[in-house]
Amino acid sequence: MAPQTAAPVVDSSGRVLGVISQNEIFLALISLSGFGKRGVQFALQVPDRPGSIKEVTDIIREYGGRLVSLLTSSSRAPIGQRYLYVRTYDIDRSILGQLQEGLRSKGVLLYVVDHREGTRQEFVPRNR
């Protein structure tokens, strides 16, 4: 078995309080992302302007979805755009198509992953 990579945890005076392993950090990131909820993840390209993320999350909530995590990045996005990744749960799968249409009104829907059903739909962005 490969040795674990770890880092010391210190207080403000530099006193070592303990050690945190690479595995513990990885598990914390998984927990923060909401991966274990088995919900639906949406990836969109949205305008990089105030309010664009709220518009997307408002639509998800209109369809009964609960937000687990949001990640955004402007890295490699077209100028004036950003990528938005939203993980949700409590979405009624029978209205998923309607929800997707609502999301398309706010940005370019890139993909949808249903972690409960084990499916992934990829979409060709309209502006490419």
C-alpha positions in Angstrom: 0.0 0.0 0.0 1.3 3.5 -0.9 2.2 5.8 1.9 -0.4 8.6 2.7 0.6 12.2 2.1 -0.2 14.4 5.0 0.3 17.9 6.3 0.6 19.3 9.8 -2.2 21.3 11.3 -0.9 24.3 13.3 -2.4 27.0 15.4 -1.7 30.7 15.0 1.5 30.4 17.0 2.8 27.6 14.8 2.2 24.9 17.4 1.4 21.5 15.8 -2.2 20.4 16.7 -2.3 17.3 14.6 -2.0 16.0 11.1 -4.4 15.9 8.2 -4.1 13.3 5.5 -4.6 13.6 1.7 -7.5 11.1 2.1 -9.2 13.2 4.8 -9.0 16.3 2.6 -10.4 14.3 -0.3 -13.3 13.0 1.8 -14.1 16.6 3.0 -14.2 17.8 -0.6 -16.6 15.0 -1.5 -18.8 15.9 1.5 -18.8 19.6 0.6 -19.8 18.9 -3.0 -22.8 16.9 -1.9 -21.8 13.9 -4.0 -23.4 11.4 -1.7 -26.9 12.9 -2.1 -27.5 11.0 -5.4 -29.2 14.0 -7.0 -28.9 15.8 -10.3 -26.0 17.9 -11.5 -26.4 20.6 -14.1 -23.5 22.2 -16.0 -24.2 25.5 -17.8 -22.4 28.3 -19.4 -24.0 31.6 -18.1 -23.3 35.3 -18.6 -20.6 36.5 -16.2 -22.7 39.3 -14.7 -24.3 39.9 -11.3 -27.5 37.9 -10.8 -26.9 35.2 -13.5 -26.3 32.5 -10.9 -29.3 33.5 -8.9 -31.5 33.3 -12.0 -30.4 29.7 -12.5 -30.9 28.7 -8.9 -34.3 30.4 -8.8 -35.5 28.2 -11.7 -34.2 25.0 -9.9 -36.1 26.0 -6.7 -39.3 26.7 -8.8 -39.2 23.0 -9.8 -38.8 21.9 -6.2 -35.1 21.3 -6.4 -32.9 21.8 -3.4 -29.3 23.0 -3.8 -26.4 21.0 -2.5 -23.5 22.8 -4.0 -22.5 25.4 -6.6 -19.1 25.7 -8.3 -18.2 28.3 -10.9 -15.2 28.9 -13.1 -14.3 31.5 -15.7 -11.3 29.5 -16.7 -11.5 28.5 -20.4 -14.9 30.1 -20.6 -15.7 32.5 -23.5 -15.1 36.1 -22.7 -18.1 37.5 -20.7 -19.2 34.0 -19.7 -18.6 31.5 -16.9 -19.2 27.9 -16.2 -21.7 27.0 -13.5 -22.0 23.5 -11.9 -25.0 23.0 -9.7 -25.7 19.8 -7.7 -29.3 19.4 -6.6 -31.7 16.9 -5.0 -35.4 16.4 -4.5 -36.1 17.0 -8.2 -39.1 15.1 -9.6 -37.6 13.2 -12.5 -40.9 13.4 -14.4 -40.5 17.2 -14.9 -36.7 17.1 -15.5 -37.3 18.0 -19.2 -39.3 21.1 -18.3 -36.6 22.1 -15.8 -34.0 21.8 -18.5 -35.9 24.1 -20.8 -36.2 26.6 -18.0 -32.4 26.5 -17.5 -31.8 26.9 -21.2 -33.6 30.3 -21.0 -30.7 31.5 -18.7 -27.7 30.0 -20.3 -26.2 27.2 -22.4 -27.0 23.8 -20.9 -23.8 21.7 -21.3 -24.7 18.4 -19.5 -27.1 16.9 -16.9 -26.0 14.0 -14.7 -28.6 12.0 -12.7 -26.6 10.3 -10.0 -29.5 8.3 -8.8 -30.4 6.9 -12.2 -26.8 6.7 -13.4 -27.4 8.7 -16.6 -25.6 11.6 -18.3 -26.9 13.7 -21.1 -24.5 15.9 -23.0 -25.7 18.8 -25.1 -23.9 20.6 -27.9 -23.6 24.3 -26.9 -25.6 26.6 -29.2 -22.8 29.1 -29.6 -20.0 26.8 -30.9 
